[in-house]
């Protein structure tokens, strides 16, 4: 869900950049979009790290087997 929201923010920022470029010039919308893409990549890396940590501790990533928060 978070990645879909970040992608919609990217579309809005690029539209913002396109409209502002005509009046002021510059790359502000593109820079914002690159920052959002970087945040999305970091979020995906953290999610993958969590899945790997669960697998190393439980030897499974099945939700039925990992529903308890204790080892």
N, CA, C, O and CB atoms as a CASP TS submission, in Angstrom:
PFRMAT TS
TARGET T0000
AUTHOR 0000-0000-0000
METHOD Language model
MODEL 1
PARENT N/A
ATOM      1  N   UNK     1       0.789  -1.181   0.000  1.00  0.00           N
ATOM      2  CA  UNK     1       0.000   0.000   0.000  1.00  0.00           C
ATOM      3  C   UNK     1       0.847   1.268   0.000  1.00  0.00           C
ATOM      4  O   UNK     1       0.500   2.258  -0.644  1.00  0.00           O
ATOM      5  CB  UNK     1      -0.907  -0.015   1.167  1.00  0.00           C
ATOM      6  N   UNK     2       1.959   1.229   0.727  1.00  0.00           N
ATOM      7  CA  UNK     2       2.810   2.420   0.830  1.00  0.00           C
ATOM      8  C   UNK     2       3.434   2.732  -0.520  1.00  0.00           C
ATOM      9  O   UNK     2       3.556   3.900  -0.891  1.00  0.00           O
ATOM     10  CB  UNK     2       3.913   2.221   1.896  1.00  0.00           C
ATOM     11  N   UNK     3       3.830   1.704  -1.259  1.00  0.00           N
ATOM     12  CA  UNK     3       4.467   1.955  -2.551  1.00  0.00           C
ATOM     13  C   UNK     3       3.492   2.573  -3.550  1.00  0.00           C
ATOM     14  O   UNK     3       3.887   3.398  -4.374  1.00  0.00           O
ATOM     15  CB  UNK     3       5.038   0.659  -3.117  1.00  0.00           C
ATOM     16  N   UNK     4       2.223   2.179  -3.483  1.00  0.00           N
ATOM     17  CA  UNK     4       1.235   2.805  -4.358  1.00  0.00           C
ATOM     18  C   UNK     4       1.073   4.288  -4.031  1.00  0.00           C
ATOM     19  O   UNK     4       0.939   5.120  -4.929  1.00  0.00           O
ATOM     20  CB  UNK     4      -0.113   2.087  -4.236  1.00  0.00           C
ATOM     21  N   UNK     5       1.086   4.608  -2.747  1.00  0.00           N
ATOM     22  CA  UNK     5       0.994   6.020  -2.363  1.00  0.00           C
ATOM     23  C   UNK     5       2.221   6.793  -2.822  1.00  0.00           C
ATOM     24  O   UNK     5       2.105   7.930  -3.279  1.00  0.00           O
ATOM     25  CB  UNK     5       0.828   6.153  -0.846  1.00  0.00           C
ATOM     26  N   UNK     6       3.403   6.179  -2.702  1.00  0.00           N
ATOM     27  CA  UNK     6       4.621   6.861  -3.151  1.00  0.00           C
ATOM     28  C   UNK     6       4.608   7.062  -4.657  1.00  0.00           C
ATOM     29  O   UNK     6       5.060   8.098  -5.145  1.00  0.00           O
ATOM     30  CB  UNK     6       5.864   6.067  -2.740  1.00  0.00           C
ATOM     31  N   UNK     7       4.095   6.086  -5.403  1.00  0.00           N
ATOM     32  CA  UNK     7       4.000   6.258  -6.852  1.00  0.00           C
ATOM     33  C   UNK     7       3.030   7.373  -7.225  1.00  0.00           C
ATOM     34  O   UNK     7       3.283   8.121  -8.170  1.00  0.00           O
ATOM     35  CB  UNK     7       3.565   4.954  -7.509  1.00  0.00           C
ATOM     36  N   UNK     8       1.929   7.493  -6.498  1.00  0.00           N
ATOM     37  CA  UNK     8       1.003   8.593  -6.787  1.00  0.00           C
ATOM     38  C   UNK     8       1.635   9.940  -6.453  1.00  0.00           C
ATOM     39  O   UNK     8       1.396  10.932  -7.142  1.00  0.00           O
ATOM     40  CB  UNK     8      -0.306   8.415  -6.000  1.00  0.00           C
ATOM     41  N   UNK     9       2.439   9.971  -5.395  1.00  0.00           N
ATOM     42  CA  UNK     9       3.157  11.208  -5.074  1.00  0.00           C
ATOM     43  C   UNK     9       4.120  11.565  -6.197  1.00  0.00           C
ATOM     44  O   UNK     9       4.254  12.736  -6.551  1.00  0.00           O
ATOM     45  CB  UNK     9       3.919  11.067  -3.738  1.00  0.00           C
ATOM     46  N   UNK    10       4.799  10.553  -6.764  1.00  0.00           N
ATOM     47  CA  UNK    10       5.707  10.813  -7.882  1.00  0.00           C
ATOM     48  C   UNK    10       4.974  11.429  -9.063  1.00  0.00           C
ATOM     49  O   UNK    10       5.470  12.373  -9.679  1.00  0.00           O
ATOM     50  CB  UNK    10       6.397   9.525  -8.316  1.00  0.00           C
ATOM     51  N   UNK    11       3.807  10.907  -9.380  1.00  0.00           N
ATOM     52  CA  UNK    11       3.034  11.461 -10.496  1.00  0.00           C
ATOM     53  C   UNK    11       2.649  12.906 -10.212  1.00  0.00           C
ATOM     54  O   UNK    11       2.735  13.762 -11.093  1.00  0.00           O
ATOM     55  CB  UNK    11       1.771  10.616 -10.757  1.00  0.00           C
ATOM     56  N   UNK    12       2.227  13.173  -8.991  1.00  0.00           N
ATOM     57  CA  UNK    12       1.864  14.545  -8.631  1.00  0.00           C
ATOM     58  C   UNK    12       3.067  15.475  -8.679  1.00  0.00           C
ATOM     59  O   UNK    12       2.955  16.606  -9.151  1.00  0.00           O
ATOM     60  CB  UNK    12       1.241  14.581  -7.244  1.00  0.00           C
ATOM     61  N   UNK    13       4.209  15.016  -8.197  1.00  0.00           N
ATOM     62  CA  UNK    13       5.403  15.867  -8.212  1.00  0.00           C
ATOM     63  C   UNK    13       5.870  16.159  -9.633  1.00  0.00           C
ATOM     64  O   UNK    13       6.312  17.269  -9.929  1.00  0.00           O
ATOM     65  CB  UNK    13       6.531  15.208  -7.423  1.00  0.00           C
ATOM     66  N   UNK    14       5.773  15.174 -10.502  1.00  0.00           N
ATOM     67  CA  UNK    14       6.168  15.423 -11.889  1.00  0.00           C
ATOM     68  C   UNK    14       5.190  16.370 -12.584  1.00  0.00           C
ATOM     69  O   UNK    14       5.599  17.191 -13.405  1.00  0.00           O
ATOM     70  CB  UNK    14       6.256  14.102 -12.661  1.00  0.00           C
ATOM     71  N   UNK    15       3.914  16.260 -12.260  1.00  0.00           N
ATOM     72  CA  UNK    15       2.942  17.215 -12.806  1.00  0.00           C
ATOM     73  C   UNK    15       3.221  18.613 -12.260  1.00  0.00           C
ATOM     74  O   UNK    15       3.139  19.600 -12.992  1.00  0.00           O
ATOM     75  CB  UNK    15       1.490  16.781 -12.463  1.00  0.00           C
ATOM     76  N   UNK    16       3.550  18.692 -10.977  1.00  0.00           N
ATOM     77  CA  UNK    16       3.927  19.969 -10.360  1.00  0.00           C
ATOM     78  C   UNK    16       5.142  20.554 -11.070  1.00  0.00           C
ATOM     79  O   UNK    16       5.171  21.742 -11.390  1.00  0.00           O
ATOM     80  CB  UNK    16       4.223  19.785  -8.851  1.00  0.00           C
ATOM     81  N   UNK    17       6.149  19.707 -11.315  1.00  0.00           N
ATOM     82  CA  UNK    17       7.357  20.176 -11.989  1.00  0.00           C
ATOM     83  C   UNK    17       7.026  20.686 -13.392  1.00  0.00           C
ATOM     84  O   UNK    17       7.557  21.709 -13.823  1.00  0.00           O
ATOM     85  CB  UNK    17       8.406  19.049 -12.063  1.00  0.00           C
ATOM     86  N   UNK    18       6.160  19.984 -14.094  1.00  0.00           N
ATOM     87  CA  UNK    18       5.831  20.373 -15.467  1.00  0.00           C
ATOM     88  C   UNK    18       5.140  21.736 -15.505  1.00  0.00           C
ATOM     89  O   UNK    18       5.401  22.539 -16.400  1.00  0.00           O
ATOM     90  CB  UNK    18       4.935  19.313 -16.123  1.00  0.00           C
ATOM     91  N   UNK    19       4.263  21.997 -14.538  1.00  0.00           N
ATOM     92  CA  UNK    19       3.562  23.275 -14.518  1.00  0.00           C
ATOM     93  C   UNK    19       4.442  24.400 -14.006  1.00  0.00           C
ATOM     94  O   UNK    19       4.345  25.526 -14.493  1.00  0.00           O
ATOM     95  CB  UNK    19       2.320  23.173 -13.668  1.00  0.00           C
ATOM     96  N   UNK    20       5.296  24.122 -13.039  1.00  0.00           N
ATOM     97  CA  UNK    20       6.164  25.155 -12.471  1.00  0.00           C
ATOM     98  C   UNK    20       7.338  25.466 -13.393  1.00  0.00           C
ATOM     99  O   UNK    20       7.838  26.591 -13.396  1.00  0.00           O
ATOM    100  CB  UNK    20       6.680  24.718 -11.101  1.00  0.00           C
ATOM    101  N   UNK    21       7.784  24.485 -14.176  1.00  0.00           N
ATOM    102  CA  UNK    21       8.920  24.688 -15.059  1.00  0.00           C
ATOM    103  C   UNK    21       8.668  25.834 -16.030  1.00  0.00           C
ATOM    104  O   UNK    21       9.569  26.617 -16.329  1.00  0.00           O
ATOM    105  CB  UNK    21       9.227  23.412 -15.824  1.00  0.00           C
ATOM    106  N   UNK    22       7.457  25.923 -16.510  1.00  0.00           N
ATOM    107  CA  UNK    22       7.114  26.962 -17.475  1.00  0.00           C
ATOM    108  C   UNK    22       7.250  28.339 -16.834  1.00  0.00           C
ATOM    109  O   UNK    22       7.747  29.273 -17.464  1.00  0.00           O
ATOM    110  CB  UNK    22       5.682  26.755 -18.013  1.00  0.00           C
ATOM    111  N   UNK    23       6.814  28.467 -15.595  1.00  0.00           N
ATOM    112  CA  UNK    23       6.833  29.767 -14.933  1.00  0.00           C
ATOM    113  C   UNK    23       8.203  30.109 -14.352  1.00  0.00           C
ATOM    114  O   UNK    23       8.677  31.234 -14.516  1.00  0.00           O
ATOM    115  CB  UNK    23       5.796  29.799 -13.837  1.00  0.00           C
ATOM    116  N   UNK    24       8.847  29.152 -13.672  1.00  0.00           N
ATOM    117  CA  UNK    24      10.075  29.462 -12.940  1.00  0.00           C
ATOM    118  C   UNK    24      11.321  28.774 -13.477  1.00  0.00           C
ATOM    119  O   UNK    24      12.427  29.275 -13.271  1.00  0.00           O
ATOM    120  CB  UNK    24       9.903  29.095 -11.518  1.00  0.00           C
ATOM    121  N   UNK    25      11.179  27.662 -14.146  1.00  0.00           N
ATOM    122  CA  UNK    25      12.338  26.881 -14.571  1.00  0.00           C
ATOM    123  C   UNK    25      12.894  26.099 -13.397  1.00  0.00           C
ATOM    124  O   UNK    25      12.556  26.374 -12.246  1.00  0.00           O
ATOM    125  CB  UNK    25      13.424  27.790 -15.172  1.00  0.00           C
ATOM    126  N   UNK    26      13.733  25.140 -13.679  1.00  0.00           N
ATOM    127  CA  UNK    26      14.333  24.368 -12.606  1.00  0.00           C
ATOM    128  C   UNK    26      13.873  22.924 -12.612  1.00  0.00           C
ATOM    129  O   UNK    26      13.043  22.510 -13.422  1.00  0.00           O
ATOM    130  CB  UNK    26      14.017  24.995 -11.283  1.00  0.00           C
ATOM    131  N   UNK    27      14.437  22.175 -11.686  1.00  0.00           N
ATOM    132  CA  UNK    27      14.193  20.741 -11.645  1.00  0.00           C
ATOM    133  C   UNK    27      13.579  20.293 -10.318  1.00  0.00           C
ATOM    134  O   UNK    27      13.767  19.143  -9.919  1.00  0.00           O
ATOM    135  CB  UNK    27      15.484  19.996 -11.889  1.00  0.00           C
ATOM    136  N   UNK    28      12.861  21.157  -9.638  1.00  0.00           N
ATOM    137  CA  UNK    28      12.386  20.831  -8.290  1.00  0.00           C
ATOM    138  C   UNK    28      11.474  19.612  -8.266  1.00  0.00           C
ATOM    139  O   UNK    28      11.606  18.786  -7.362  1.00  0.00           O
ATOM    140  CB  UNK    28      11.657  22.014  -7.702  1.00  0.00           C
ATOM    141  N   UNK    29      10.573  19.464  -9.198  1.00  0.00           N
ATOM    142  CA  UNK    29       9.672  18.314  -9.225  1.00  0.00           C
ATOM    143  C   UNK    29      10.417  17.018  -9.480  1.00  0.00           C
ATOM    144  O   UNK    29      10.111  15.992  -8.873  1.00  0.00           O
ATOM    145  CB  UNK    29       8.606  18.507 -10.282  1.00  0.00           C
ATOM    146  N   UNK    30      11.399  17.058 -10.379  1.00  0.00           N
ATOM    147  CA  UNK    30      12.177  15.862 -10.667  1.00  0.00           C
ATOM    148  C   UNK    30      13.033  15.457  -9.467  1.00  0.00           C
ATOM    149  O   UNK    30      13.175  14.268  -9.181  1.00  0.00           O
ATOM    150  CB  UNK    30      13.059  16.089 -11.893  1.00  0.00           C
ATOM    151  N   UNK    31      13.593  16.421  -8.778  1.00  0.00           N
ATOM    152  CA  UNK    31      14.398  16.125  -7.588  1.00  0.00           C
ATOM    153  C   UNK    31      13.521  15.505  -6.511  1.00  0.00           C
ATOM    154  O   UNK    31      13.925  14.534  -5.872  1.00  0.00           O
ATOM    155  CB  UNK    31      15.085  17.404  -7.052  1.00  0.00           C
ATOM    156  N   UNK    32      12.336  16.046  -6.301  1.00  0.00           N
ATOM    157  CA  UNK    32      11.409  15.465  -5.332  1.00  0.00           C
ATOM    158  C   UNK    32      11.060  14.031  -5.717  1.00  0.00           C
ATOM    159  O   UNK    32      11.006  13.155  -4.854  1.00  0.00           O
ATOM    160  CB  UNK    32      10.131  16.316  -5.229  1.00  0.00           C
ATOM    161  N   UNK    33      10.822  13.785  -7.001  1.00  0.00           N
ATOM    162  CA  UNK    33      10.472  12.442  -7.455  1.00  0.00           C
ATOM    163  C   UNK    33      11.621  11.469  -7.218  1.00  0.00           C
ATOM    164  O   UNK    33      11.387  10.331  -6.812  1.00  0.00           O
ATOM    165  CB  UNK    33      10.094  12.460  -8.941  1.00  0.00           C
ATOM    166  N   UNK    34      12.840  11.889  -7.459  1.00  0.00           N
ATOM    167  CA  UNK    34      14.001  11.030  -7.211  1.00  0.00           C
ATOM    168  C   UNK    34      14.132  10.725  -5.731  1.00  0.00           C
ATOM    169  O   UNK    34      14.483   9.604  -5.361  1.00  0.00           O
ATOM    170  CB  UNK    34      15.286  11.688  -7.731  1.00  0.00           C
ATOM    171  N   UNK    35      13.858  11.700  -4.877  1.00  0.00           N
ATOM    172  CA  UNK    35      13.902  11.468  -3.431  1.00  0.00           C
ATOM    173  C   UNK    35      12.840  10.448  -3.032  1.00  0.00           C
ATOM    174  O   UNK    35      13.112   9.565  -2.219  1.00  0.00           O
ATOM    175  CB  UNK    35      13.697  12.794  -2.656  1.00  0.00           C
ATOM    176  N   UNK    36      11.643  10.553  -3.586  1.00  0.00           N
ATOM    177  CA  UNK    36      10.578   9.611  -3.260  1.00  0.00           C
ATOM    178  C   UNK    36      10.935   8.216  -3.750  1.00  0.00           C
ATOM    179  O   UNK    36      10.667   7.239  -3.050  1.00  0.00           O
ATOM    180  CB  UNK    36       9.246  10.067  -3.872  1.00  0.00           C
ATOM    181  N   UNK    37      11.529   8.094  -4.925  1.00  0.00           N
ATOM    182  CA  UNK    37      11.960   6.792  -5.436  1.00  0.00           C
ATOM    183  C   UNK    37      13.014   6.188  -4.518  1.00  0.00           C
ATOM    184  O   UNK    37      13.003   4.983  -4.266  1.00  0.00           O
ATOM    185  CB  UNK    37      12.512   6.923  -6.871  1.00  0.00           C
ATOM    186  N   UNK    38      13.926   7.022  -4.014  1.00  0.00           N
ATOM    187  CA  UNK    38      14.951   6.543  -3.080  1.00  0.00           C
ATOM    188  C   UNK    38      14.317   6.041  -1.791  1.00  0.00           C
ATOM    189  O   UNK    38      14.717   5.000  -1.270  1.00  0.00           O
ATOM    190  CB  UNK    38      15.961   7.657  -2.770  1.00  0.00           C
ATOM    191  N   UNK    39      13.345   6.759  -1.278  1.00  0.00           N
ATOM    192  CA  UNK    39      12.649   6.326  -0.058  1.00  0.00           C
ATOM    193  C   UNK    39      11.917   5.011  -0.314  1.00  0.00           C
ATOM    194  O   UNK    39      11.918   4.136   0.552  1.00  0.00           O
ATOM    195  CB  UNK    39      11.650   7.415   0.424  1.00  0.00           C
ATOM    196  N   UNK    40      11.296   4.851  -1.475  1.00  0.00           N
ATOM    197  CA  UNK    40      10.602   3.607  -1.799  1.00  0.00           C
ATOM    198  C   UNK    40      11.577   2.439  -1.880  1.00  0.00           C
ATOM    199  O   UNK    40      11.258   1.336  -1.436  1.00  0.00           O
ATOM    200  CB  UNK    40       9.843   3.749  -3.119  1.00  0.00           C
ATOM    201  N   UNK    41      12.757   2.667  -2.440  1.00  0.00           N
ATOM    202  CA  UNK    41      13.761   1.606  -2.507  1.00  0.00           C
ATOM    203  C   UNK    41      14.243   1.224  -1.111  1.00  0.00           C
ATOM    204  O   UNK    41      14.443   0.044  -0.825  1.00  0.00           O
ATOM    205  CB  UNK    41      14.948   2.045  -3.374  1.00  0.00           C
ATOM    206  N   UNK    42      14.431   2.215  -0.244  1.00  0.00           N
ATOM    207  CA  UNK    42      14.839   1.917   1.128  1.00  0.00           C
ATOM    208  C   UNK    42      13.754   1.150   1.863  1.00  0.00           C
ATOM    209  O   UNK    42      14.056   0.243   2.640  1.00  0.00           O
ATOM    210  CB  UNK    42      15.172   3.206   1.880  1.00  0.00           C
ATOM    211  N   UNK    43      12.503   1.498   1.631  1.00  0.00           N
ATOM    212  CA  UNK    43      11.383   0.791   2.272  1.00  0.00           C
ATOM    213  C   UNK    43      11.322  -0.657   1.799  1.00  0.00           C
ATOM    214  O   UNK    43      11.055  -1.549   2.604  1.00  0.00           O
ATOM    215  CB  UNK    43      10.044   1.504   1.972  1.00  0.00           C
ATOM    216  N   UNK    44      11.560  -0.911   0.525  1.00  0.00           N
ATOM    217  CA  UNK    44      11.575  -2.278   0.010  1.00  0.00           C
ATOM    218  C   UNK    44      12.735  -3.072   0.600  1.00  0.00           C
ATOM    219  O   UNK    44      12.591  -4.258   0.897  1.00  0.00           O
ATOM    220  CB  UNK    44      11.664  -2.271  -1.519  1.00  0.00           C
ATOM    221  N   UNK    45      13.881  -2.424   0.770  1.00  0.00           N
ATOM    222  CA  UNK    45      15.032  -3.099   1.366  1.00  0.00           C
ATOM    223  C   UNK    45      14.765  -3.473   2.818  1.00  0.00           C
ATOM    224  O   UNK    45      15.159  -4.554   3.257  1.00  0.00           O
ATOM    225  CB  UNK    45      16.272  -2.214   1.275  1.00  0.00           C
ATOM    226  N   UNK    46      14.109  -2.607   3.561  1.00  0.00           N
ATOM    227  CA  UNK    46      13.769  -2.913   4.959  1.00  0.00           C
ATOM    228  C   UNK    46      12.771  -4.067   5.020  1.00  0.00           C
ATOM    229  O   UNK    46      12.902  -4.950   5.867  1.00  0.00           O
ATOM    230  CB  UNK    46      13.187  -1.663   5.671  1.00  0.00           C
ATOM    231  N   UNK    47      11.789  -4.071   4.145  1.00  0.00           N
ATOM    232  CA  UNK    47      10.828  -5.168   4.107  1.00  0.00           C
ATOM    233  C   UNK    47      11.492  -6.496   3.784  1.00  0.00           C
ATOM    234  O   UNK    47      11.170  -7.513   4.398  1.00  0.00           O
ATOM    235  CB  UNK    47       9.747  -4.878   3.093  1.00  0.00           C
ATOM    236  N   UNK    48      12.412  -6.500   2.830  1.00  0.00           N
ATOM    237  CA  UNK    48      13.145  -7.715   2.496  1.00  0.00           C
ATOM    238  C   UNK    48      14.013  -8.173   3.665  1.00  0.00           C
ATOM    239  O   UNK    48      14.109  -9.370   3.935  1.00  0.00           O
ATOM    240  CB  UNK    48      14.009  -7.491   1.256  1.00  0.00           C
ATOM    241  N   UNK    49      14.637  -7.237   4.350  1.00  0.00           N
ATOM    242  CA  UNK    49      15.453  -7.578   5.515  1.00  0.00           C
ATOM    243  C   UNK    49      14.606  -8.213   6.615  1.00  0.00           C
ATOM    244  O   UNK    49      15.059  -9.145   7.280  1.00  0.00           O
ATOM    245  CB  UNK    49      16.162  -6.331   6.053  1.00  0.00           C
ATOM    246  N   UNK    50      13.387  -7.722   6.814  1.00  0.00           N
ATOM    247  CA  UNK    50      12.491  -8.323   7.808  1.00  0.00           C
ATOM    248  C   UNK    50      12.112  -9.751   7.431  1.00  0.00           C
ATOM    249  O   UNK    50      12.094 -10.634   8.289  1.00  0.00           O
ATOM    250  CB  UNK    50      11.227  -7.477   7.964  1.00  0.00           C
ATOM    251  N   UNK    51      11.813  -9.981   6.173  1.00  0.00           N
ATOM    252  CA  UNK    51      11.462 -11.327   5.725  1.00  0.00           C
ATOM    253  C   UNK    51      12.651 -12.266   5.896  1.00  0.00           C
ATOM    254  O   UNK    51      12.474 -13.404   6.332  1.00  0.00           O
ATOM    255  CB  UNK    51      10.998 -11.309   4.253  1.00  0.00           C
ATOM    256  N   UNK    52      13.851 -11.818   5.565  1.00  0.00           N
ATOM    257  CA  UNK    52      15.049 -12.649   5.728  1.00  0.00           C
ATOM    258  C   UNK    52      15.305 -12.944   7.197  1.00  0.00           C
ATOM    259  O   UNK    52      15.680 -14.066   7.539  1.00  0.00           O
ATOM    260  CB  UNK    52      16.276 -11.960   5.108  1.00  0.00           C
ATOM    261  N   UNK    53      15.112 -11.964   8.074  1.00  0.00           N
ATOM    262  CA  UNK    53      15.316 -12.178   9.509  1.00  0.00           C
ATOM    263  C   UNK    53      14.319 -13.191  10.060  1.00  0.00           C
ATOM    264  O   UNK    53      14.686 -14.037  10.875  1.00  0.00           O
ATOM    265  CB  UNK    53      15.192 -10.853  10.271  1.00  0.00           C
ATOM    266  N   UNK    54      13.062 -13.114   9.623  1.00  0.00           N
ATOM    267  CA  UNK    54      12.053 -14.087  10.068  1.00  0.00           C
ATOM    268  C   UNK    54      12.426 -15.477   9.573  1.00  0.00           C
ATOM    269  O   UNK    54      12.310 -16.451  10.316  1.00  0.00           O
ATOM    270  CB  UNK    54      10.638 -13.695   9.561  1.00  0.00           C
ATOM    271  N   UNK    55      12.871 -15.577   8.329  1.00  0.00           N
ATOM    272  CA  UNK    55      13.239 -16.882   7.788  1.00  0.00           C
ATOM    273  C   UNK    55      14.423 -17.478   8.538  1.00  0.00           C
ATOM    274  O   UNK    55      14.438 -18.677   8.815  1.00  0.00           O
ATOM    275  CB  UNK    55      13.566 -16.766   6.303  1.00  0.00           C
ATOM    276  N   UNK    56      15.409 -16.661   8.868  1.00  0.00           N
ATOM    277  CA  UNK    56      16.578 -17.166   9.594  1.00  0.00           C
ATOM    278  C   UNK    56      16.205 -17.656  10.991  1.00  0.00           C
ATOM    279  O   UNK    56      16.781 -18.631  11.474  1.00  0.00           O
ATOM    280  CB  UNK    56      17.648 -16.077   9.694  1.00  0.00           C
ATOM    281  N   UNK    57      15.260 -17.000  11.642  1.00  0.00           N
ATOM    282  CA  UNK    57      14.863 -17.404  12.989  1.00  0.00           C
ATOM    283  C   UNK    57      13.901 -18.578  12.994  1.00  0.00           C
ATOM    284  O   UNK    57      14.007 -19.446  13.860  1.00  0.00           O
ATOM    285  CB  UNK    57      14.237 -16.243  13.706  1.00  0.00           C
ATOM    286  N   UNK    58      12.964 -18.634  12.055  1.00  0.00           N
ATOM    287  CA  UNK    58      11.900 -19.639  12.071  1.00  0.00           C
ATOM    288  C   UNK    58      12.057 -20.723  11.010  1.00  0.00           C
ATOM    289  O   UNK    58      11.367 -21.740  11.081  1.00  0.00           O
ATOM    290  CB  UNK    58      10.578 -18.966  11.889  1.00  0.00           C
ATOM    291  N   UNK    59      12.925 -20.546  10.046  1.00  0.00           N
ATOM    292  CA  UNK    59      13.104 -21.449   8.914  1.00  0.00           C
ATOM    293  C   UNK    59      11.841 -21.552   8.051  1.00  0.00           C
ATOM    294  O   UNK    59      11.655 -22.531   7.329  1.00  0.00           O
ATOM    295  CB  UNK    59      13.503 -22.829   9.412  1.00  0.00           C
ATOM    296  N   UNK    60      10.986 -20.546   8.132  1.00  0.00           N
ATOM    297  CA  UNK    60       9.794 -20.474   7.288  1.00  0.00           C
ATOM    298  C   UNK    60       9.310 -19.028   7.242  1.00  0.00           C
ATOM    299  O   UNK    60       9.580 -18.235   8.144  1.00  0.00           O
ATOM    300  CB  UNK    60       8.670 -21.420   7.817  1.00  0.00           C
ATOM    301  N   UNK    61       8.592 -18.707   6.174  1.00  0.00           N
ATOM    302  CA  UNK    61       7.961 -17.394   6.085  1.00  0.00           C
ATOM    303  C   UNK    61       6.450 -17.533   5.966  1.00  0.00           C
ATOM    304  O   UNK    61       5.751 -16.581   5.619  1.00  0.00           O
ATOM    305  CB  UNK    61       8.517 -16.607   4.891  1.00  0.00           C
ATOM    306  N   UNK    62       5.955 -18.732   6.259  1.00  0.00           N
ATOM    307  CA  UNK    62       4.514 -18.977   6.239  1.00  0.00           C
ATOM    308  C   UNK    62       3.852 -18.208   7.381  1.00  0.00           C
ATOM    309  O   UNK    62       4.282 -18.302   8.531  1.00  0.00           O
ATOM    310  CB  UNK    62       4.208 -20.499   6.350  1.00  0.00           C
ATOM    311  N   UNK    63       2.821 -17.460   7.064  1.00  0.00           N
ATOM    312  CA  UNK    63       2.167 -16.605   8.047  1.00  0.00           C
ATOM    313  C   UNK    63       1.536 -17.431   9.164  1.00  0.00           C
ATOM    314  O   UNK    63       1.518 -16.997  10.316  1.00  0.00           O
ATOM    315  CB  UNK    63       1.107 -15.737   7.373  1.00  0.00           C
ATOM    316  N   UNK    64       1.024 -18.604   8.840  1.00  0.00           N
ATOM    317  CA  UNK    64       0.410 -19.461   9.854  1.00  0.00           C
ATOM    318  C   UNK    64       1.433 -19.909  10.902  1.00  0.00           C
ATOM    319  O   UNK    64       1.088 -20.095  12.069  1.00  0.00           O
ATOM    320  CB  UNK    64      -0.235 -20.684   9.192  1.00  0.00           C
ATOM    321  N   UNK    65       2.681 -20.082  10.489  1.00  0.00           N
ATOM    322  CA  UNK    65       3.718 -20.533  11.422  1.00  0.00           C
ATOM    323  C   UNK    65       4.399 -19.382  12.153  1.00  0.00           C
ATOM    324  O   UNK    65       5.044 -19.605  13.178  1.00  0.00           O
ATOM    325  CB  UNK    65       4.757 -21.341  10.683  1.00  0.00           C
ATOM    326  N   UNK    66       4.273 -18.182  11.658  1.00  0.00           N
ATOM    327  CA  UNK    66       4.989 -17.045  12.220  1.00  0.00           C
ATOM    328  C   UNK    66       4.033 -16.079  12.920  1.00  0.00           C
ATOM    329  O   UNK    66       4.392 -14.922  13.138  1.00  0.00           O
ATOM    330  CB  UNK    66       5.763 -16.317  11.124  1.00  0.00           C
ATOM    331  N   UNK    67       2.851 -16.516  13.271  1.00  0.00           N
ATOM    332  CA  UNK    67       1.865 -15.586  13.847  1.00  0.00           C
ATOM    333  C   UNK    67       2.145 -15.230  15.285  1.00  0.00           C
ATOM    334  O   UNK    67       1.582 -14.253  15.779  1.00  0.00           O
ATOM    335  CB  UNK    67       0.494 -16.172  13.753  1.00  0.00           C
ATOM    336  N   UNK    68       2.980 -15.963  15.980  1.00  0.00           N
ATOM    337  CA  UNK    68       3.329 -15.621  17.363  1.00  0.00           C
ATOM    338  C   UNK    68       4.578 -14.760  17.392  1.00  0.00           C
ATOM    339  O   UNK    68       5.475 -14.931  16.566  1.00  0.00           O
ATOM    340  CB  UNK    68       3.541 -16.893  18.207  1.00  0.00           C
ATOM    341  N   UNK    69       4.640 -13.830  18.346  1.00  0.00           N
ATOM    342  CA  UNK    69       5.770 -12.903  18.418  1.00  0.00           C
ATOM    343  C   UNK    69       6.889 -13.409  19.317  1.00  0.00           C
ATOM    344  O   UNK    69       7.822 -12.664  19.616  1.00  0.00           O
ATOM    345  CB  UNK    69       5.301 -11.558  18.911  1.00  0.00           C
ATOM    346  N   UNK    70       6.813 -14.655  19.749  1.00  0.00           N
ATOM    347  CA  UNK    70       7.865 -15.185  20.599  1.00  0.00           C
ATOM    348  C   UNK    70       8.681 -16.209  19.821  1.00  0.00           C
ATOM    349  O   UNK    70       8.197 -16.800  18.857  1.00  0.00           O
ATOM    350  CB  UNK    70       7.275 -15.812  21.877  1.00  0.00           C
ATOM    351  N   UNK    71       9.906 -16.410  20.244  1.00  0.00           N
ATOM    352  CA  UNK    71      10.757 -17.398  19.576  1.00  0.00           C
ATOM    353  C   UNK    71      10.539 -18.699  20.251  1.00  0.00           C
ATOM    354  O   UNK    71      11.146 -19.701  19.870  1.00  0.00           O
ATOM    355  CB  UNK    71      12.253 -17.006  19.601  1.00  0.00           C
TER
END
